[in-house]
Amino acid sequence: MSVLIGILITFLVIVLVLYLVQRLPLDGRTRQIVQIIVIIIGILSLLRYLSVW
């Protein structure tokens, strides 16, 4: 059950950070790079919770 809660919290944090990146006054290319970095970090974090990596 704690794994499910950890995954849910991680997912919510990823969505929140992506939303905040959208609100930043950045140009399109920089915003896209930041979004990709956040998504990669989020996927790695989720894989850690699933004990895959």
MDTraj code that builds the backbone (N, CA, C; nanometers):
import mdtraj as md
import numpy as np

residues = "MET SER VAL LEU ILE GLY ILE LEU ILE THR PHE LEU VAL ILE VAL LEU VAL LEU TYR LEU VAL GLN ARG LEU PRO LEU ASP GLY ARG THR ARG GLN ILE VAL GLN ILE ILE VAL ILE ILE ILE GLY ILE LEU SER LEU LEU ARG TYR LEU SER VAL TRP".split()
xyz = np.array([
    [0.0817, -0.1195, 0.0000],
    [0.0000, 0.0000, 0.0000],
    [0.0862, 0.1261, 0.0000],
    [0.1996, 0.1221, 0.0715],
    [0.2865, 0.2393, 0.0760],
    [0.3513, 0.2653, -0.0602],
    [0.3724, 0.1596, -0.1388],
    [0.4276, 0.1779, -0.2730],
    [0.3289, 0.2548, -0.3588],
    [0.2023, 0.2218, -0.3476],
    [0.0987, 0.2901, -0.4247],
    [0.0896, 0.4378, -0.3857],
    [0.0994, 0.4662, -0.2585],
    [0.0959, 0.6051, -0.2111],
    [0.2194, 0.6804, -0.2613],
    [0.3343, 0.6174, -0.2591],
    [0.4562, 0.6792, -0.3090],
    [0.4479, 0.7097, -0.4574],
    [0.3916, 0.6174, -0.5338],
    [0.3747, 0.6383, -0.6772],
    [0.2775, 0.7529, -0.7024],
    [0.1695, 0.7570, -0.6279],
    [0.0705, 0.8633, -0.6448],
    [0.1300, 1.0005, -0.6106],
    [0.2038, 1.0086, -0.5024],
    [0.2661, 1.1350, -0.4633],
    [0.3684, 1.1783, -0.5681],
    [0.4474, 1.0840, -0.6174],
    [0.5456, 1.1164, -0.7208],
    [0.4772, 1.1682, -0.8467],
    [0.3702, 1.1033, -0.8873],
    [0.2954, 1.1463, -1.0056],
    [0.2393, 1.2866, -0.9866],
    [0.1841, 1.3146, -0.8696],
    [0.1291, 1.4471, -0.8430],
    [0.2374, 1.5550, -0.8427],
    [0.3542, 1.5225, -0.7901],
    [0.4650, 1.6187, -0.7898],
    [0.5111, 1.6465, -0.9322],
    [0.5177, 1.5425, -1.0150],
    [0.5574, 1.5617, -1.1552],
    [0.4591, 1.6538, -1.2261],
    [0.3300, 1.6285, -1.2068],
    [0.2279, 1.7118, -1.2710],
    [0.2377, 1.8556, -1.2212],
    [0.2584, 1.8752, -1.0922],
    [0.2705, 2.0100, -1.0367],
    [0.3917, 2.0831, -1.0930],
    [0.5053, 2.0156, -1.1012],
    [0.6261, 2.0786, -1.1536],
    [0.6085, 2.1127, -1.3015],
    [0.5454, 2.0238, -1.3784],
    [0.5208, 2.0533, -1.5195],
    [0.4279, 2.1736, -1.5345],
    [0.3295, 2.1843, -1.4475],
    [0.2401, 2.3004, -1.4502],
    [0.3170, 2.4290, -1.4185],
    [0.4033, 2.4227, -1.3191],
    [0.4806, 2.5414, -1.2821],
    [0.5791, 2.5808, -1.3917],
    [0.6344, 2.4827, -1.4619],
    [0.7241, 2.5136, -1.5733],
    [0.6474, 2.5875, -1.6826],
    [0.5225, 2.5495, -1.7054],
    [0.4404, 2.6170, -1.8052],
    [0.4178, 2.7634, -1.7693],
    [0.4150, 2.7929, -1.6409],
    [0.3890, 2.9300, -1.5945],
    [0.5132, 3.0190, -1.5995],
    [0.6317, 2.9598, -1.6144],
    [0.7548, 3.0381, -1.6172],
    [0.7672, 3.1148, -1.7484],
    [0.8243, 3.2339, -1.7418],
    [0.8431, 3.3123, -1.8652],
    [0.9677, 3.2681, -1.9417],
    [0.9615, 3.1514, -2.0015],
    [1.0734, 3.0979, -2.0782],
    [1.0340, 3.0891, -2.2254],
    [1.1345, 3.0878, -2.3114],
    [1.1023, 3.0670, -2.4521],
    [1.0680, 2.9194, -2.4754],
    [1.0152, 2.8901, -2.5906],
    [0.9629, 2.7560, -2.6185],
    [1.0652, 2.6458, -2.6098],
    [1.1847, 2.6697, -2.6620],
    [1.2884, 2.5657, -2.6634],
    [1.3353, 2.5334, -2.5214],
    [1.3582, 2.6360, -2.4411],
    [1.4030, 2.6149, -2.3030],
    [1.2950, 2.5439, -2.2216],
    [1.1715, 2.5838, -2.2405],
    [1.0602, 2.5203, -2.1687],
    [1.0507, 2.3724, -2.2046],
    [1.0704, 2.3407, -2.3317],
    [1.0625, 2.2018, -2.3762],
    [1.1747, 2.1190, -2.3144],
    [1.2944, 2.1746, -2.3074],
    [1.4074, 2.1039, -2.2466],
    [1.3810, 2.0781, -2.0989],
    [1.3299, 2.1781, -2.0283],
    [1.2999, 2.1617, -1.8852],
    [1.1915, 2.0563, -1.8657],
    [1.0900, 2.0556, -1.9502],
    [0.9840, 1.9562, -1.9398],
    [1.0375, 1.8155, -1.9618],
    [1.1251, 1.7978, -2.0585],
    [1.1839, 1.6666, -2.0842],
    [1.2658, 1.6203, -1.9646],
    [1.3435, 1.7110, -1.9051],
    [1.4242, 1.6758, -1.7882],
    [1.3341, 1.6341, -1.6713],
    [1.2255, 1.7088, -1.6487],
    [1.1333, 1.6759, -1.5398],
    [1.0684, 1.5402, -1.5644],
    [1.0292, 1.5127, -1.6872],
    [0.9657, 1.3840, -1.7184],
    [1.0637, 1.2688, -1.6993],
    [1.1886, 1.2859, -1.7418],
    [1.2891, 1.1804, -1.7243],
    [1.3138, 1.1540, -1.5762],
    [1.3279, 1.2597, -1.4976],
    [1.3479, 1.2422, -1.3533],
    [1.2265, 1.1739, -1.2914],
    [1.1067, 1.2118, -1.3350],
    [0.9854, 1.1489, -1.2828],
    [0.9763, 1.0021, -1.3162],
    [1.0116, 0.9654, -1.4392],
    [1.0077, 0.8244, -1.4784],
    [1.1093, 0.7443, -1.3979],
    [1.2283, 0.7992, -1.3798],
    [1.3292, 0.7292, -1.2994],
    [1.2835, 0.7123, -1.1548],
    [1.2175, 0.8129, -1.1023],
    [1.1661, 0.8034, -0.9656],
    [1.0567, 0.6978, -0.9546],
    [0.9666, 0.6939, -1.0534],
    [0.8626, 0.5920, -1.0525],
    [0.9205, 0.4526, -1.0664],
    [1.0224, 0.4363, -1.1487],
    [1.0869, 0.3060, -1.1621],
    [1.1533, 0.2644, -1.0313],
    [1.2045, 0.3612, -0.9570],
    [1.2642, 0.3291, -0.8268],
    [1.1582, 0.2775, -0.7298],
    [1.0392, 0.3405, -0.7320],
    [0.9322, 0.2942, -0.6446],
    [0.8832, 0.1560, -0.6829],
    [0.8886, 0.1227, -0.8099],
    [0.8455, -0.0085, -0.8557],
    [0.9548, -0.1127, -0.8433],
    [1.0698, -0.0743, -0.7911],
    [1.1850, -0.1627, -0.7699],
    [1.2340, -0.2237, -0.8994],
    [1.2189, -0.1522, -1.0093],
    [1.2708, -0.1996, -1.1363],
    [1.4174, -0.1626, -1.1476],
    [1.4511, -0.0456, -1.0926],
    [1.5882, 0.0026, -1.1053],
    [1.6373, 0.0569, -0.9762],
])
top = md.Topology()
chain = top.add_chain()
for i, resn in enumerate(residues, 1):
    res = top.add_residue(resn, chain, resSeq=i)
    for name in ("N", "CA", "C"):
        top.add_atom(name, md.element.get_by_symbol(name[0]), res)
traj = md.Trajectory(xyz[None], top)
